[in-house]
Amino acid sequence: MKSRRITIKDVALEAGVSVATASEALNGKGRVAAATRQNVIDTADRLGYSANRLAKNLNAGRTGSLALTVSPMAAHSSAPGMPPEWDVEYYFRVLSGASAQAFQRGFLLSMMPSGEPSRGLLAATDGLIVVDPSQDDPIIGAALQSGLPCVTIGRNGDDLSWVDNDFATGTTSALAHLSELRDARPALFLSETSSSYVRDELSAYLDWCSTVGVEPVIIRSPGPRVDEAEPVIQKALAAGDRKFDAVVTTLDTLAHATERSAHMLGLSIPQELQILSLSDSRYLDYGLQMPITALDLAPVRLGEIAVDLLLESIEGKSERRRELVPATLTVRDSSLAS
């Protein structure tokens, strides 16, 4: 026989109190005697009672769900219909941290596809996290227009709370690492410049080049996927007048494409070409012939903090907040050979 779900009425009956008293005892509200409150709690545990989150959220005028999406500009791809965010492990790890934290806080979190904002989807959630927001981001604009609480992972220009890495410091430290044993002439390989993190990395790269007297080289892929990036970086590496001996990439997928292309061209890593990614993933450590030095951006922690910021916004507990999470450099075989 199918077992019946235990309700608050069952707890109240077993504990010998009213439903109202049982509810107040379990929610820590009302003037319930300590002994009575403990009796109700013990009874609920013994019966295996768990509060109906949906009912509680409905009573509070909420759906009990949160949504996370990647800005359509950051997720741009040259292949129509392809969701490029699924090709970047960073987004999976952000989603993992955010979903676990949301569940701990009594909410369910779903991944909303990148693209044109849907009023129906926005209306079905209590709050939205946008990853890598762009300037004049259409999804943020739609959320603000509908009055939906919204925070971002990455800086935004809409006066919203955000959490981000210190990309300027991380990029400068990574470039300095490449030059520890010999003067490096790195190129920066990117796929877009609409996201705040890419703009920070680009600005730090140009400042570093100016400081050390190196001519900057910018290489741009039409999209973030390995198959989009490979033809571009392979052409740049094979050029007879190549002016760089290192490649710094904004994404792990671009680093993946660089390592594959270098091996196809017979370039020795890191003796002839150093490679460094400003975003780490397990593919850079285990999925290539040469493990790639990379910045660990702590994406799981970013997701956790974003959920906390969003719930503060939903509950109206604080003003706008901004938090920076440090990035740490993981040195692997793709850099620093004398």
Legacy VTK file of the C-alpha trace (Angstrom):
# vtk DataFile Version 3.0
C-alpha trace
ASCII
DATASET POLYDATA
POINTS 338 float
0.000 0.000 0.000
1.165 3.524 -0.749
2.063 5.352 2.482
0.226 8.585 3.269
2.140 11.834 3.692
2.314 12.952 7.326
0.606 16.332 7.830
0.648 19.016 10.498
-2.735 17.681 11.645
-1.169 14.282 12.387
1.579 15.957 14.429
-0.944 18.045 16.374
-3.142 15.017 17.122
-0.218 12.883 18.262
1.223 15.693 20.412
-2.172 16.515 21.939
-2.241 20.154 20.828
-4.149 22.247 18.319
-3.005 22.600 14.731
-2.270 26.278 15.373
-0.076 25.461 18.372
1.773 22.752 16.437
2.436 25.189 13.571
3.677 27.918 15.930
5.905 25.460 17.761
7.545 24.171 14.573
7.973 27.654 13.111
9.369 29.166 16.319
6.509 31.653 16.558
3.841 32.503 19.111
3.819 32.121 22.857
4.273 28.387 23.142
5.649 26.931 26.373
9.147 25.494 25.996
8.035 22.010 27.069
5.126 22.050 24.627
7.315 23.285 21.803
9.872 20.517 22.421
7.100 17.914 22.591
5.786 19.031 19.186
9.285 19.009 17.666
10.001 15.521 19.038
6.665 14.266 17.766
7.281 15.689 14.291
10.696 13.998 14.165
9.275 10.684 15.309
6.503 10.751 12.709
8.870 11.873 9.936
6.994 15.117 9.308
8.505 17.709 6.969
6.927 21.063 6.228
5.245 21.505 2.862
7.548 24.098 1.309
5.196 24.798 -1.571
2.340 25.654 0.769
4.572 27.870 2.894
5.854 29.715 -0.148
2.373 30.174 -1.561
1.253 31.645 1.761
4.163 34.084 1.496
3.260 34.948 -2.102
6.248 33.063 -3.554
6.830 30.178 -5.927
9.752 28.684 -3.974
11.944 28.694 -7.069
14.912 30.682 -8.330
16.373 30.847 -11.838
19.912 31.197 -13.153
20.858 32.145 -16.683
23.898 33.153 -18.712
23.705 36.508 -20.438
22.881 35.958 -24.136
25.804 38.204 -25.105
28.321 36.197 -23.042
26.893 32.961 -24.438
27.077 34.143 -28.060
27.877 31.447 -30.593
28.249 31.441 -34.340
26.210 28.225 -34.534
22.447 28.979 -34.389
20.473 26.882 -31.949
23.513 25.733 -29.972
23.598 26.626 -26.240
27.332 27.381 -25.830
27.086 27.794 -22.053
26.861 24.004 -21.790
30.302 23.757 -23.415
31.932 25.790 -20.642
32.456 23.872 -17.389
32.575 27.108 -15.383
28.826 27.570 -15.816
28.095 24.029 -14.653
30.105 24.618 -11.493
28.385 27.936 -10.816
25.035 26.189 -11.256
26.130 23.391 -8.904
27.051 25.806 -6.117
23.946 27.922 -6.599
21.499 25.004 -6.722
22.930 23.388 -3.568
22.825 26.689 -1.681
19.274 27.409 -2.871
18.116 23.999 -1.650
19.748 24.622 1.723
17.767 27.862 1.934
14.471 26.172 1.025
14.332 26.996 -2.698
14.701 25.068 -5.930
16.904 26.546 -8.655
16.625 25.952 -12.383
18.777 26.892 -15.373
16.954 29.254 -17.725
18.158 29.059 -21.350
20.065 32.014 -22.748
18.259 34.076 -25.324
15.285 36.374 -25.414
13.760 36.773 -21.932
10.426 35.006 -21.449
7.813 36.812 -19.360
6.265 33.470 -18.514
9.515 32.067 -17.141
10.277 35.250 -15.230
6.805 35.215 -13.679
7.315 31.631 -12.475
10.308 32.418 -10.251
10.999 34.511 -7.160
14.370 35.818 -8.313
16.980 35.667 -11.053
20.769 35.250 -11.157
22.431 36.421 -14.382
25.956 35.142 -15.039
28.405 37.355 -16.965
25.990 40.244 -17.560
26.584 42.482 -20.532
26.085 46.211 -20.860
22.371 46.972 -21.376
21.623 43.290 -20.753
18.147 42.426 -22.128
17.448 39.782 -19.471
18.267 42.169 -16.627
16.135 44.817 -18.302
13.177 42.425 -18.515
13.605 41.380 -14.877
13.715 44.979 -13.669
10.689 45.886 -15.779
8.693 43.070 -14.192
9.869 43.936 -10.667
11.710 40.617 -10.275
14.633 40.637 -7.781
17.876 40.101 -9.677
21.581 39.789 -8.858
24.557 39.049 -11.076
27.761 37.048 -11.087
29.939 39.703 -12.684
29.544 43.448 -12.389
26.430 45.110 -13.737
25.519 48.677 -14.587
21.993 48.486 -13.164
22.701 49.184 -9.478
22.084 45.539 -8.517
23.990 43.407 -6.028
26.781 41.364 -7.582
29.589 38.950 -6.777
32.695 38.721 -8.951
36.373 37.816 -9.086
39.176 40.378 -9.011
40.072 39.771 -12.642
42.439 42.725 -12.940
44.687 41.394 -10.167
44.360 37.801 -11.358
45.274 38.652 -14.955
48.265 40.755 -13.940
49.546 37.969 -11.660
49.106 35.399 -14.435
51.054 37.512 -16.927
53.836 38.077 -14.405
54.023 34.308 -13.885
54.699 33.756 -17.601
57.707 36.061 -17.416
59.297 34.607 -14.277
61.951 32.630 -16.203
62.085 34.502 -19.495
60.564 37.634 -21.005
57.211 36.518 -22.392
55.382 38.039 -25.348
51.829 36.834 -24.715
48.790 37.195 -26.952
45.299 37.456 -25.477
42.771 35.026 -26.992
39.100 35.923 -26.383
35.667 35.359 -27.884
33.720 38.450 -26.770
34.183 41.739 -24.921
30.646 42.408 -23.677
31.159 40.761 -20.266
32.725 42.738 -17.438
35.261 39.995 -16.711
36.589 40.044 -20.291
36.826 43.823 -20.248
38.752 43.632 -16.962
41.118 41.021 -18.387
41.627 42.971 -21.600
42.318 46.200 -19.703
44.798 44.449 -17.366
46.521 42.817 -20.352
46.917 46.130 -22.190
48.204 47.845 -19.037
50.737 45.051 -18.467
51.948 45.213 -22.076
52.400 48.971 -21.770
54.290 48.621 -18.492
56.765 45.980 -19.708
57.074 47.343 -23.257
55.482 44.417 -25.117
53.367 44.893 -28.237
49.827 43.650 -27.483
48.337 40.964 -29.722
44.570 40.334 -29.551
43.185 37.161 -31.162
39.419 36.790 -31.394
37.361 33.633 -31.861
33.860 33.856 -33.379
32.500 31.890 -30.413
33.477 30.124 -27.189
33.427 26.525 -28.396
36.580 24.544 -29.193
35.528 23.921 -32.793
34.915 27.652 -33.303
38.243 28.657 -31.788
40.575 26.071 -33.329
40.753 27.430 -36.903
41.457 30.948 -35.608
44.244 30.062 -33.185
45.787 27.535 -35.553
46.096 30.215 -38.223
47.634 32.648 -35.738
50.148 30.083 -34.477
51.169 29.079 -38.003
51.774 32.643 -39.211
55.336 33.245 -40.389
55.444 36.672 -38.743
54.026 35.523 -35.385
54.911 38.085 -32.695
53.956 36.107 -29.568
55.415 33.148 -27.695
52.595 32.660 -25.187
48.791 32.583 -25.330
46.550 33.728 -22.490
42.902 32.736 -22.976
39.759 34.082 -21.336
38.033 30.668 -21.374
39.095 27.079 -20.778
37.638 26.097 -24.167
39.938 28.576 -25.926
42.921 27.149 -24.028
41.822 23.665 -25.076
41.769 24.773 -28.724
45.187 26.413 -28.348
46.822 23.296 -26.889
45.356 21.051 -29.605
46.439 23.443 -32.358
49.968 23.764 -30.974
50.398 19.990 -30.979
49.029 19.726 -34.514
51.626 22.277 -35.644
54.448 20.522 -33.792
55.081 23.383 -31.353
56.762 22.389 -28.104
54.841 23.398 -24.965
56.043 25.298 -22.967
59.496 25.643 -24.569
58.197 27.288 -27.759
54.742 28.315 -26.575
53.425 28.918 -23.071
49.654 28.554 -22.565
47.629 29.952 -19.668
43.877 30.067 -19.142
42.129 32.709 -17.048
39.402 30.156 -16.268
40.164 26.661 -14.969
38.355 23.355 -15.537
39.041 19.649 -15.131
39.593 19.408 -18.900
42.719 21.544 -18.585
44.213 19.172 -16.019
43.197 15.758 -17.351
41.778 16.085 -20.873
44.829 17.255 -22.851
48.327 16.055 -23.736
49.767 18.969 -21.741
48.017 20.173 -18.523
47.387 23.910 -18.725
48.166 26.518 -16.090
44.951 28.309 -15.122
43.205 30.660 -12.718
40.771 28.960 -10.357
37.812 31.353 -10.158
36.011 29.450 -7.348
32.777 29.174 -9.388
30.994 27.042 -6.783
31.567 29.750 -4.168
30.379 32.425 -6.607
27.121 30.502 -7.053
26.624 30.155 -3.308
27.175 33.846 -2.640
24.895 34.841 -5.533
22.025 32.867 -3.986
22.581 34.521 -0.602
22.596 37.968 -2.225
19.433 37.159 -4.170
17.538 35.936 -1.105
18.562 39.067 0.775
17.094 41.077 -2.084
13.894 38.995 -2.119
13.462 39.384 1.639
14.375 43.071 1.591
16.974 42.559 4.310
19.830 44.663 2.953
20.848 47.326 0.519
22.864 46.545 -2.598
25.960 44.437 -1.864
29.112 43.803 -3.870
31.584 41.034 -3.081
34.903 40.018 -4.611
36.119 36.416 -4.514
39.887 35.955 -5.045
41.192 33.851 -7.945
44.195 31.576 -7.406
46.718 30.454 -10.023
47.176 26.706 -10.468
50.533 26.161 -12.166
50.787 23.184 -14.535
53.138 21.983 -17.279
52.067 24.463 -19.973
54.122 27.313 -18.534
57.534 28.185 -17.121
60.101 26.079 -18.947
63.598 27.550 -19.009
LINES 1 339
338 0 1 2 3 4 5 6 7 8 9 10 11 12 13 14 15 16 17 18 19 20 21 22 23 24 25 26 27 28 29 30 31 32 33 34 35 36 37 38 39 40 41 42 43 44 45 46 47 48 49 50 51 52 53 54 55 56 57 58 59 60 61 62 63 64 65 66 67 68 69 70 71 72 73 74 75 76 77 78 79 80 81 82 83 84 85 86 87 88 89 90 91 92 93 94 95 96 97 98 99 100 101 102 103 104 105 106 107 108 109 110 111 112 113 114 115 116 117 118 119 120 121 122 123 124 125 126 127 128 129 130 131 132 133 134 135 136 137 138 139 140 141 142 143 144 145 146 147 148 149 150 151 152 153 154 155 156 157 158 159 160 161 162 163 164 165 166 167 168 169 170 171 172 173 174 175 176 177 178 179 180 181 182 183 184 185 186 187 188 189 190 191 192 193 194 195 196 197 198 199 200 201 202 203 204 205 206 207 208 209 210 211 212 213 214 215 216 217 218 219 220 221 222 223 224 225 226 227 228 229 230 231 232 233 234 235 236 237 238 239 240 241 242 243 244 245 246 247 248 249 250 251 252 253 254 255 256 257 258 259 260 261 262 263 264 265 266 267 268 269 270 271 272 273 274 275 276 277 278 279 280 281 282 283 284 285 286 287 288 289 290 291 292 293 294 295 296 297 298 299 300 301 302 303 304 305 306 307 308 309 310 311 312 313 314 315 316 317 318 319 320 321 322 323 324 325 326 327 328 329 330 331 332 333 334 335 336 337
